[in-house]
Amino acid sequence: MKIRTAILILLVCLVSACTQAPSPEPEKPKAAAAPVGVANGNLAQVMRSILFPNSNVIFYAQSNDPDKVKKAKDESLATDILASTYGGWSAVENSSLALSESANLLMVPGRKCSNGKDVPMQNEDWPKFVQGLRDAGMAAYKAAQSKSQDKVLEATDAMTTACANCHEKYRDKPGGVEARCM
C-alpha cells in the first residue's frame, strides 16, 4: 500500500509539473546606453578654454625647457600649469592629451558656433579636420614624452597645420563672426 501511494504521489507530481505553464525566461540584461555628450559651450568657448591655453603650453616647450620653469609658491594653486604641481614636461604631455581629447568635444551633437549656427559636423571635411587635431595632439604627446624640444618643434608644425586647415575654411572668413561655420 505504501508503495502504491508513493507511486500515485509521484504520478500526480509529474502530471502537475507537465501541465503547469513553463517558467518565464529570465530577462536578458539590457545593453548600457552609450553616453551622450552634452554641448554646454559653443565652439569658440571650447577653443578658448581648452585648445588655446593647452596649445600655448606646447608652443612654449618648442623653445624653452619646461622643467626650468620656476615652481609656484603654492603649486596646487598655480594658474600657470607649467609652474603647477603637474608642471614641467608633465604639463606638456597633459596639454597634448587635452588637445587630442578635445577633438571628441568638437563632435558632440548640438554644439553651436559663436554665431548660433550648427558646427558643420555633417560636412565631409569636418571629421577629417577633427582627426587632424587628434593626430597632432598625439604627435605632441609623443614629443613631450621624449622631452626633446626639437621633436616638440616638429609636433607644433603638425598642430599649426591642423588648426590652420579648419580656421581657413570655417573661422577666417570674409563677413566676420556671422560667416563662420559655413
N, C-alpha and C positions, 0 to 999 in steps of 0.2 A: 504494500500500500504506500509505503514511504517513497519507494522508487517511482511508482506511478504518479504520485503527487509532485515529485521533483521534476519529472518529465513534463507534466502538464504545466507547471510553472515556467519551465524553460520554453515550451512552445508558446505560451502566452507572451512571454517576453520577446521572443523572436518575431512573432506576428505583430506585436505592438511596435517594435523597432522598425519593421519593414513598412508599416503603414503611416508612420509619422513623417511629417514634412522634413526634408533634409535641412540641416542647419545652414544658415546663410554663410556664404564665403566671407572671410574677414575682409574688411575694406583694404584696398591697396593704398599704400601711403601716396599722398599727392606730392607731385614734384614741387619743390620750392619755387616760388615765383622769382624770376630774375629781378635783381634790384633795379629800380628805375631811378635814374638820376633826376634831380630837380635843378632847373636852371634858375638860380637866385639872382645872379648878377648878369648884366649884359656883357657882350663880348669885350667892349673897351674896359670894363671893370675887371674882368678876368685877366686881360692883358696887363693892365696897370698894377694889379695887386699880386700877380704870380709871375708872369713871364718877364716883365720889365725888370723888377728887382733881382730876380734869380739870374737873368742874363747878365746883369751888371757884375754879379759876383764872379761869373765865369770870365767875362771880359777883363776884370781886374787881374785874374790869375795868368793872363797871357803875357803880362809884362811885370808882374810883382809876385814875390813868393808869399803865398797866403799864410804860411807858417811864421812869417816875420811880422804879422800884424799884431800890434800890442793888444793884449787881452784887456777887456773892460774891467773896471774896478769891481763891479759885480757882474760876472759873466752871465749869470742867469737872467739879468735884466737888460742885457745889451741889445740895442736896436740895430747895431751893425753885426750881422751874422758872422762876419769874418772874425770879430772880436768876442764872440759869444762862447758859451760852453761847448758848442759843436762847431767851433771856428776852424780856421786854417784850411788845409786840404779837405777835411771832412765837410766843411761848408760848401766847397766847390763841388764835391761829389753830390751832396744833398741838393744843391741848386740844379745840378744837371738832371738828377732824377725828377725834380719838380717840373722841369721843362718837359721831360718825356711824359710824365704822368698827366700834365696839364693838357696834353693832346686829347685825352679822354674827355675832358671838360668841354672841348670845342665840338664834340659830337653829341652832347646832351640835347635831346629833342626839346624844342620850345625856347632855346636860347635866342635872344634878340640882339641885334646890333644896337649901338647907341642911338640910332635914329628910329628905332622901333621896328625896323624890318627884320624878317627872319634871317638867321645865319644861313648862308646858302649851302646847307649840307647836301641838298639834292643835286647840286651841280657836280658834274663829273670830276672837276679838278679839286674840289674842296677836300675829299678824303685823301687825295694824293698830297696836297699841301700839309694836311694834318699829319700824315705819315712822315713827311719830310721833317717836321718839327720833332716828332717822336724819335726818329733816327738820329737827328742832330743832338738831341738831349742824351741819347745813349752813347754817341761818339764822345761827347764832352765828359760823360761819366767815366768812360774807359781812360780818357786822357787824364782826368783828375786822379784816378786810381794810380796812374803811373807817376804822378807828381812831377810831370815834365811840362814846363812852360811851352816848349816847342810843340808838344802834342796838343796842348790846350789851344795854341795859336791855330793849328790845323782844324781843330774842332770848332773854333769860333768862326772860321770860314764857312763851315757847313751850317752853323746856326744863322749866320748873316744871310746866306743863300736861302735857307728855308723861310726866314722871316720876309725877305725881300720878295720872294715868289708870291706870297699871299698878299702882302701890302700893295704891291704893284697892281694886282688885279682887283682887290676889294677895298683897300683903305685910301691909297693916294690917288684919288680920282678928282677930275675937274667937277666942281659943284660942291666940294667940301663934304661935311658930315652927311648931308642928305643923300648924297650919291653913293655912299658906302654900301657894301654887301650886295651890290647889284652886278 
